[in-house]
Amino acid sequence: MKPRISVFVATSLDGYIARPDGGVEWLDVPPPSPTEDYGFQGFFETVDTLVMGRHTFEKVLSFDPWPYARKPVIVLSRRVVEIPAHLQHCVTASSENPAELASRLWVEGRRHLYVDGGITIQGFLAAGLVDELTITRIPILLGGGVPLFGALLQDVPLTLQFSRSFANGLVQTRYRVSLR
């Protein structure tokens, strides 16, 4: 058994989640709606644990305030991760592979994981662990950067759950991974 594993991510129209230097300021082009969170809060309330890569964690550390409140966060990295003292109550680090981590978290009673960060998402996809992908496309072409998807050893068939567009040009699509 394993927890349900979901991805909820924004990309440029050409499939990048960050600029080559890790910059994500383009996520606010066009400016975000003050009344629309694109379904994130409803999704986030269903999640009991967030798993992210070290680069994503380091980027999120620059946000003020910390956006995940007291939700447990696990940072995947093969290197030592410096966790600030004010987050040590909710953030831990792990060097486990995706399958090991998912199994351990299931035993600990975790039932819905939110996976974030390019390399981390790619690792969970390659391991056949992702159940659903919610991708919000921002109407901008970056021409290069950190791709959401990398090389795969096999095709990952997807089934469309829904697609919706927003007045500011964002398009959000949710897919269920069809086969494992």
C-alpha positions as CSV (number, residue, x, y, z in Angstrom):
1,M,0.0,0.0,0.0
2,K,1.0,3.6,-0.6
3,P,-0.4,7.0,0.0
4,R,-2.3,8.9,-2.8
5,I,0.4,11.0,-4.5
6,S,-0.5,14.2,-6.2
7,V,1.3,16.9,-8.1
8,F,0.0,20.5,-8.2
9,V,2.3,22.7,-10.2
10,A,2.5,25.7,-12.5
11,T,4.5,25.8,-15.7
12,S,5.2,28.1,-18.5
13,L,3.5,27.3,-21.7
14,D,6.7,25.7,-22.9
15,G,6.9,23.4,-19.9
16,Y,9.3,25.1,-17.5
17,I,8.8,25.4,-13.7
18,A,11.6,27.9,-13.2
19,R,14.2,30.0,-15.1
20,P,17.7,28.5,-15.4
21,D,18.7,30.5,-12.3
22,G,15.7,29.2,-10.4
23,G,13.7,32.4,-10.7
24,V,9.9,32.1,-10.6
25,E,8.9,35.8,-10.7
26,W,7.2,35.0,-14.1
27,L,4.5,33.1,-12.2
28,D,2.9,36.5,-11.6
29,V,2.5,37.2,-15.3
30,P,-0.3,38.0,-15.7
31,P,-0.9,39.3,-12.2
32,P,-2.7,36.8,-10.0
33,S,-6.3,37.3,-9.2
34,P,-6.9,38.6,-5.7
35,T,-10.0,36.4,-5.4
36,E,-8.8,33.2,-7.2
37,D,-6.4,30.7,-5.8
38,Y,-6.9,28.3,-8.7
39,G,-8.1,25.5,-6.4
40,F,-4.9,25.3,-4.4
41,Q,-6.4,25.8,-0.9
42,G,-9.0,23.1,-1.5
43,F,-6.4,20.8,-2.8
44,F,-3.9,21.6,0.0
45,E,-6.5,20.8,2.7
46,T,-6.7,17.2,1.4
47,V,-3.0,16.7,1.8
48,D,-1.4,15.5,5.0
49,T,2.3,15.7,3.9
50,L,4.3,17.8,1.4
51,V,7.4,16.3,-0.2
52,M,9.7,18.6,-2.1
53,G,13.3,18.7,-3.4
54,R,16.1,20.7,-1.8
55,H,16.1,23.3,-4.6
56,T,12.4,23.9,-4.2
57,F,12.8,24.1,-0.4
58,E,15.5,26.7,-0.7
59,K,13.3,28.8,-3.0
60,V,10.3,28.5,-0.7
61,L,12.5,29.6,2.2
62,S,12.7,33.0,0.6
63,F,8.9,33.4,0.8
64,D,7.6,35.4,3.7
65,P,5.7,34.1,5.5
66,W,6.3,30.3,5.3
67,P,3.4,29.2,3.0
68,Y,2.7,25.8,4.5
69,A,1.8,26.7,8.1
70,R,2.4,23.6,10.3
71,K,1.8,21.0,7.5
72,P,4.6,18.4,7.6
73,V,7.2,18.9,4.9
74,I,9.8,16.4,3.9
75,V,12.8,17.7,1.9
76,L,14.4,15.1,-0.4
77,S,18.1,15.5,-0.9
78,R,21.3,13.5,-1.0
79,R,23.1,16.4,0.6
80,V,22.7,17.8,4.1
81,V,19.7,20.2,4.3
82,E,19.9,23.2,6.6
83,I,16.5,23.5,8.2
84,P,16.0,26.9,10.0
85,A,15.2,26.5,13.7
86,H,11.7,28.1,13.3
87,L,10.7,25.3,10.9
88,Q,12.2,22.3,12.6
89,H,8.8,21.5,14.2
90,C,7.3,20.7,10.7
91,V,10.2,20.2,8.2
92,T,12.5,17.2,8.1
93,A,14.9,15.9,5.5
94,S,15.2,12.5,3.9
95,S,17.6,10.8,1.4
96,E,15.2,7.9,0.8
97,N,14.2,7.1,-2.8
98,P,10.5,7.8,-3.7
99,A,9.3,4.2,-3.2
100,E,11.0,3.9,0.2
101,L,9.6,7.2,1.3
102,A,6.1,6.4,0.2
103,S,6.1,3.1,1.9
104,R,7.5,4.5,5.2
105,L,4.9,7.4,5.1
106,W,2.1,4.9,4.5
107,V,3.2,2.9,7.6
108,E,3.2,6.2,9.6
109,G,-0.4,6.8,8.6
110,R,0.1,9.4,5.8
111,R,-2.5,9.1,3.2
112,H,-2.1,11.9,0.7
113,L,1.2,13.3,-0.4
114,Y,1.7,16.5,-2.4
115,V,5.0,16.2,-4.4
116,D,6.7,19.4,-5.6
117,G,9.9,20.3,-7.4
118,G,11.1,19.2,-10.8
119,I,13.5,16.5,-9.9
120,T,11.3,15.2,-7.1
121,I,8.2,15.0,-9.4
122,Q,10.3,13.3,-12.1
123,G,11.6,10.7,-9.5
124,F,8.1,9.9,-8.3
125,L,6.8,9.6,-11.9
126,A,9.7,7.4,-12.9
127,A,8.9,5.2,-9.9
128,G,5.3,4.9,-11.0
129,L,4.0,6.5,-7.8
130,V,2.1,9.6,-9.0
131,D,-1.7,9.2,-9.0
132,E,-2.7,12.6,-10.4
133,L,-1.1,15.7,-11.9
134,T,-2.7,19.2,-11.8
135,I,-0.8,21.5,-14.1
136,T,-1.6,25.2,-14.4
137,R,-0.1,26.7,-17.5
138,I,0.9,30.3,-17.3
139,P,0.7,32.2,-20.7
140,I,4.4,32.9,-21.1
141,L,7.2,31.3,-23.1
142,L,10.5,31.1,-21.2
143,G,12.6,29.4,-23.9
144,G,14.6,27.5,-21.3
145,G,14.9,26.7,-17.6
146,V,14.0,23.9,-15.3
147,P,11.7,21.5,-17.1
148,L,8.7,19.9,-15.3
149,F,9.3,16.6,-17.1
150,G,12.5,14.8,-17.9
151,A,13.3,11.6,-19.7
152,L,11.2,8.6,-18.8
153,L,12.0,4.9,-19.2
154,Q,8.4,4.3,-20.4
155,D,5.3,6.2,-21.5
156,V,3.1,7.5,-18.7
157,P,-0.5,7.3,-20.0
158,L,-2.8,10.0,-18.6
159,T,-6.6,10.3,-18.4
160,L,-8.1,13.8,-18.5
161,Q,-10.1,14.6,-15.3
162,F,-10.9,18.3,-16.1
163,S,-9.5,21.4,-17.8
164,R,-10.6,24.9,-17.1
165,S,-9.4,28.3,-18.2
166,F,-9.3,31.5,-16.1
167,A,-10.0,35.1,-17.2
168,N,-6.4,36.1,-16.9
169,G,-5.3,33.4,-19.4
170,L,-4.2,30.6,-17.1
171,V,-5.3,27.1,-18.1
172,Q,-5.5,24.3,-15.5
173,T,-5.7,20.7,-16.4
174,R,-5.9,17.7,-14.1
175,Y,-4.9,14.2,-15.2
176,R,-5.1,10.8,-13.5
177,V,-2.2,8.5,-14.2
178,S,-4.0,5.7,-16.1
179,L,-1.7,2.7,-15.7
180,R,1.0,1.5,-13.3
